[in-house]
Amino acid sequence: MTLVWLGRWKSYYILWSSDLVFSSMVIGTATKGRVMVGHDVRVSRHTCSSPLVIGLIFLFFVGAVHAEDCGDPFSNGVGPFDYTNPADRRDPLRIPIVEKHHFNMDIQTLKGGQTGAYIMTDLDYLLRAVPNHHRGLYTMARLYTSGVRTDGAKWSADCYFQRALHFRPTDGVVYMVYGIFLSKQGKFEEAIKNYRQAMKLLPESAELYYNMGLLYLDQKDYEKAMSFAEKAYALGYPLPGLKDSLKRKNAWNPSIDLQVK
């Protein structure tokens, strides 16, 4: 049997194992000079003769390892608490005490950290203790799209959102905030997918429709932007920004003003 070194990805080592019949791609971690096998896939030697197949297998395992890299949102020294659970919100020894020490106004306004120099250090603590903390996720989204340093983060912004969705897959606000974040990054198709999922869970959310209107406004799809603006304002959304933007594009339907009144 031959063992070929393919490289290293993060803390993982990738090797190619081959004998007369089968070949395997092995992904493991190094401990005290030894490679500890973590994943092993075996396919026929004939199949593996194609560089394309080898590349696809490599990408598959890199994706699998990357997905695992976000950690387990159900495992944390504090909590984890559910932001949608009234008991967790009320109990002073649950969410309130975490917010008191890791979510002050400096953090919420992106001025600085509370327990140290970096905002993300406190947000990381908050979002590990309360994975679906709505305001915490929104603050993190603003931080990652503001140009402010994100030192102290344990994972990427996408990872924190994925953890929140895994923790509470029925929390529509998380889908909405994730959609806002993706839209700010110009990832409109991904944002729309999250908004649509949020719509299933929050069919009467004026804020959701308003943000969907903003997305279509950015895409210059004024007809759809107007459609969602109409829904948002009919449900009582207070901010005029979307309406004013549509007016500047001569895309606002003035009859909506009469209907809303």
C-alpha positions as CSV (number, residue, x, y, z in Angstrom):
1,M,0.0,0.0,0.0
2,T,1.2,3.5,-0.8
3,L,0.4,6.6,1.2
4,V,0.7,10.0,-0.6
5,W,0.7,13.3,1.2
6,L,-1.8,15.7,-0.4
7,G,-1.6,18.7,1.9
8,R,-3.0,20.4,5.0
9,W,-6.3,22.2,5.4
10,K,-6.7,24.2,8.7
11,S,-5.8,21.6,11.4
12,Y,-6.6,18.7,9.1
13,Y,-4.1,16.5,7.2
14,I,-5.2,15.0,3.8
15,L,-3.5,11.8,2.6
16,W,-4.1,9.5,-0.4
17,S,-4.0,5.8,0.4
18,S,-3.7,3.3,-2.4
19,D,-3.4,-0.4,-2.9
20,L,-4.1,-2.8,-5.8
21,V,-7.9,-2.7,-5.5
22,F,-9.0,0.4,-3.6
23,S,-7.9,4.0,-3.1
24,S,-8.9,6.2,-0.2
25,M,-8.8,9.8,0.8
26,V,-8.0,10.1,4.5
27,I,-8.6,13.3,6.5
28,G,-7.3,13.4,10.0
29,T,-5.6,15.5,12.7
30,A,-2.1,15.3,14.0
31,T,-1.5,14.4,17.6
32,K,2.0,14.1,19.0
33,G,3.5,13.5,15.6
34,R,0.9,10.9,14.6
35,V,-1.9,11.5,12.1
36,M,-5.2,10.5,13.7
37,V,-7.7,9.4,11.0
38,G,-11.0,11.2,11.1
39,H,-12.7,10.5,7.8
40,D,-11.9,7.8,5.2
41,V,-13.7,7.1,1.9
42,R,-12.9,4.1,-0.3
43,V,-13.7,3.9,-4.0
44,S,-12.4,1.6,-6.7
45,R,-8.9,2.2,-8.0
46,H,-10.3,2.5,-11.6
47,T,-12.7,5.2,-10.5
48,C,-10.0,7.1,-8.7
49,S,-7.8,7.3,-11.7
50,S,-9.6,10.5,-12.8
51,P,-8.1,13.7,-11.3
52,L,-11.6,15.2,-11.5
53,V,-13.0,12.5,-9.2
54,I,-10.1,12.9,-6.8
55,G,-10.7,16.7,-6.8
56,L,-14.5,16.2,-6.1
57,I,-13.8,13.9,-3.2
58,F,-11.4,16.3,-1.8
59,L,-13.9,19.2,-2.0
60,F,-16.6,17.0,-0.5
61,F,-14.5,16.3,2.6
62,V,-13.3,19.9,2.9
63,G,-17.0,20.9,2.9
64,A,-17.8,18.3,5.5
65,V,-15.0,19.4,7.8
66,H,-15.9,23.0,7.3
67,A,-19.5,22.4,8.2
68,E,-18.3,20.7,11.4
69,D,-16.1,23.7,12.2
70,C,-19.0,25.8,13.5
71,G,-19.2,23.7,16.7
72,D,-22.3,22.4,18.5
73,P,-24.7,25.2,19.5
74,F,-26.3,23.0,22.1
75,S,-23.0,22.7,24.1
76,N,-21.8,25.6,26.1
77,G,-20.6,26.4,29.6
78,V,-23.3,29.0,30.0
79,G,-26.8,28.1,28.7
80,P,-27.4,27.8,25.9
81,F,-30.6,29.8,26.3
82,D,-33.4,30.4,23.7
83,Y,-34.1,34.0,22.9
84,T,-37.7,33.1,21.9
85,N,-38.3,31.4,25.3
86,P,-40.0,33.9,27.7
87,A,-38.7,32.1,30.7
88,D,-35.1,32.5,29.5
89,R,-35.7,36.2,28.8
90,R,-37.2,36.8,32.2
91,D,-35.0,34.8,34.5
92,P,-32.3,37.3,35.8
93,L,-29.7,34.4,35.9
94,R,-30.2,33.5,32.2
95,I,-30.3,35.9,29.3
96,P,-30.5,39.1,31.4
97,I,-27.2,38.5,33.2
98,V,-25.4,37.6,29.9
99,E,-26.7,40.8,28.3
100,K,-25.6,42.8,31.4
101,H,-22.0,41.8,31.0
102,H,-21.6,41.3,27.3
103,F,-24.2,43.5,25.4
104,N,-24.0,47.1,26.6
105,M,-24.7,50.2,24.5
106,D,-21.1,50.4,23.4
107,I,-21.4,47.0,21.7
108,Q,-24.8,47.7,20.2
109,T,-23.5,51.0,18.7
110,L,-20.3,49.4,17.6
111,K,-18.2,51.7,19.7
112,G,-16.1,49.1,21.5
113,G,-16.1,46.0,23.6
114,Q,-17.4,45.6,27.1
115,T,-15.0,43.2,28.7
116,G,-12.0,44.0,26.4
117,A,-11.0,46.0,23.4
118,Y,-12.9,44.0,20.7
119,I,-16.7,44.0,20.2
120,M,-16.7,40.5,18.8
121,T,-15.2,39.0,21.9
122,D,-18.4,39.9,23.8
123,L,-20.7,39.1,20.9
124,D,-19.0,35.7,20.7
125,Y,-19.8,35.1,24.4
126,L,-23.3,36.3,23.9
127,L,-24.0,34.2,20.8
128,R,-22.6,31.0,22.4
129,A,-24.8,31.5,25.4
130,V,-27.8,32.6,23.4
131,P,-27.3,31.3,19.8
132,N,-30.4,32.9,18.4
133,H,-30.1,36.2,20.2
134,H,-31.9,38.5,17.6
135,R,-30.3,41.8,18.5
136,G,-26.9,40.1,19.0
137,L,-27.1,38.6,15.5
138,Y,-28.2,41.9,14.0
139,T,-25.3,43.7,15.8
140,M,-22.9,41.1,14.5
141,A,-24.2,41.5,11.0
142,R,-23.7,45.3,11.2
143,L,-20.2,44.7,12.6
144,Y,-19.2,42.4,9.7
145,T,-20.5,44.8,7.1
146,S,-19.1,48.0,8.7
147,G,-15.4,47.6,8.2
148,V,-14.9,47.5,12.0
149,R,-12.4,44.9,13.2
150,T,-13.9,41.5,14.0
151,D,-11.1,40.3,16.3
152,G,-12.4,37.9,19.0
153,A,-14.7,36.0,16.7
154,K,-14.5,32.2,17.0
155,W,-16.2,31.6,13.7
156,S,-17.3,33.5,10.6
157,A,-20.6,35.5,10.6
158,D,-22.2,32.8,8.4
159,C,-21.2,30.2,11.1
160,Y,-22.9,32.1,13.9
161,F,-26.1,32.3,11.7
162,Q,-25.9,28.6,10.9
163,R,-25.5,27.8,14.6
164,A,-28.6,29.9,15.4
165,L,-30.6,28.1,12.7
166,H,-29.5,24.7,13.9
167,F,-30.4,25.7,17.5
168,R,-33.9,27.0,16.6
169,P,-34.9,26.1,13.0
170,T,-38.3,27.6,13.6
171,D,-37.1,31.1,14.6
172,G,-38.2,33.2,11.7
173,V,-36.3,36.3,12.9
174,V,-33.0,34.5,12.5
175,Y,-33.8,33.8,8.9
176,M,-34.8,37.5,8.4
177,V,-31.6,38.9,10.0
178,Y,-29.5,36.4,8.0
179,G,-31.2,37.6,4.9
180,I,-30.4,41.2,5.8
181,F,-26.8,40.3,6.3
182,L,-26.6,38.4,2.9
183,S,-28.3,41.2,1.1
184,K,-25.8,43.8,2.4
185,Q,-23.1,41.5,1.0
186,G,-24.8,41.5,-2.4
187,K,-25.7,37.8,-2.1
188,F,-29.2,38.4,-3.2
189,E,-30.2,34.9,-4.2
190,E,-29.1,33.5,-0.8
191,A,-30.8,36.4,0.9
192,I,-34.1,35.7,-0.9
193,K,-34.0,32.0,0.2
194,N,-33.7,33.1,3.8
195,Y,-36.4,35.7,3.4
196,R,-38.8,33.2,1.9
197,Q,-38.2,30.8,4.8
198,A,-38.8,33.7,7.2
199,M,-42.1,34.5,5.4
200,K,-43.4,31.0,6.2
201,L,-42.7,31.6,9.9
202,L,-43.5,35.3,10.1
203,P,-46.4,35.9,7.6
204,E,-47.4,39.1,9.3
205,S,-44.0,40.7,9.8
206,A,-44.0,44.3,8.5
207,E,-40.2,44.5,9.1
208,L,-39.6,41.4,6.9
209,Y,-41.6,42.8,4.0
210,Y,-39.8,46.1,4.3
211,N,-36.4,44.5,4.1
212,M,-37.5,42.4,1.1
213,G,-38.6,45.6,-0.5
214,L,-35.1,47.1,0.1
215,L,-33.5,44.0,-1.5
216,Y,-35.6,44.3,-4.7
217,L,-34.9,48.0,-4.7
218,D,-31.2,47.3,-4.7
219,Q,-31.7,44.9,-7.6
220,K,-33.7,47.7,-9.4
221,D,-36.8,45.5,-9.6
222,Y,-39.1,48.3,-8.6
223,E,-42.3,46.4,-9.3
224,K,-41.4,43.8,-6.6
225,A,-40.0,46.4,-4.3
226,M,-43.3,48.3,-4.6
227,S,-45.3,45.1,-3.9
228,F,-43.4,44.4,-0.6
229,A,-43.5,48.1,0.3
230,E,-47.3,48.0,0.1
231,K,-47.4,45.0,2.4
232,A,-45.0,46.5,4.9
233,Y,-46.8,49.8,5.2
234,A,-50.2,48.1,5.3
235,L,-49.0,46.3,8.4
236,G,-47.9,49.6,9.9
237,Y,-44.2,49.8,9.3
238,P,-43.1,53.3,10.5
239,L,-40.0,54.1,8.5
240,P,-40.4,56.0,5.2
241,G,-37.0,55.1,3.7
242,L,-38.3,52.5,1.2
243,K,-41.2,54.7,0.2
244,D,-38.9,57.7,-0.3
245,S,-36.5,55.7,-2.4
246,L,-39.3,54.4,-4.6
247,K,-40.6,58.0,-5.0
248,R,-37.1,59.1,-6.2
249,K,-37.2,56.3,-8.8
250,N,-40.8,57.4,-9.8
251,A,-41.8,53.9,-8.8
252,W,-44.1,54.7,-5.9
253,N,-47.9,54.1,-6.3
254,P,-49.6,57.1,-4.7
255,S,-52.8,55.2,-4.2
256,I,-51.0,53.3,-1.4
257,D,-51.0,56.4,0.7
258,L,-54.8,56.6,0.7
259,Q,-55.1,52.9,1.4
260,V,-52.7,53.0,4.4
261,K,-54.5,56.0,5.8
